[in-house]
Amino acid sequence: VKLMESGGGSVQSGGSLRLSCTASGYIDSSDRMGWFRHAPDKAPEGVAFIDSDGSGKYVDSVKGRFTISQDNAKNTMYLQMNSLKPEDTAMYYCAAGPREEWWTLLTDPRRNAYSFQPNYWGQGTQVTVSA
């Protein structure tokens, strides 16, 4: 399995970017696709994942600003990011993993993000937001 991210870049605060993640190879249907990010000197943070009913689940800090979606015909997942803030600056990774891993990563403040164990992840794409 190979996951390839694209679409990162540098924008000013309030700007928008759309990230893409193209998957090749077989991913088990029980795995959920999503995005996490990692900024220097910070713990990794789950951003969003697509649940089994097709709905997007988001970390509180991006709700109302980010939208996750997928195009199954193109084996591609997207993250539309609007109203970007400097604190969104990070390397963004797409990943595939168990739903429970994603759910606790996004919702459990006691969860150690460094223990997040997706089954597959990409090389990442850098997002930089300037004030």
Residue, then its C-alpha position, 0 to 999 in steps of 0.5 A: v500500500k502506498l499513500m501519496e499526499s499533495g497540495g500543501g503550500s504556504v498561505q496567509s492567515g485566512g487562506s485556503l488549501r486543499l490536500s489530496c491523498t491518493a492510495s494505491g494497493y489494497i486497504d482493508s475495508s475496516d480501516r478508516m482513512g484520515w489525516f493527522r498532522h505534526a508540527p515541530d516541538k508538538a505532539p502529533e494531532g489527529v485532524a479528521f477521518i472518514d467514518s464507516d457511514g461516510s461522515g467526517k469526524y474532526v478534532d475540535s480545533v478544525k470543526g467548521r473550517f476543514t472538510i474531509s471527503q473522498d472520491n472512491a473512483k479515484n482512490t483519493m481522499y481530500l482535506q479542504m482547509n479554509s480559514l487557515k490559522p498560523e497554528d495549523t502550520a504542520m506536516y500533514y499526513c494521510a493514513a489508514g487505520p482502525r476506527e478506534e485508533w482514530w476516534t480516541l486520537l481525536t476525542d480522548p485528551r488522555r490519548n498519547a498521540y505518539s502511540f497512534q498506530p495507523n496501518y499505513w501512512g504517507q510521506g506528508t505534505q507541508v502546510t505553512v500559514s503565516a500571520 
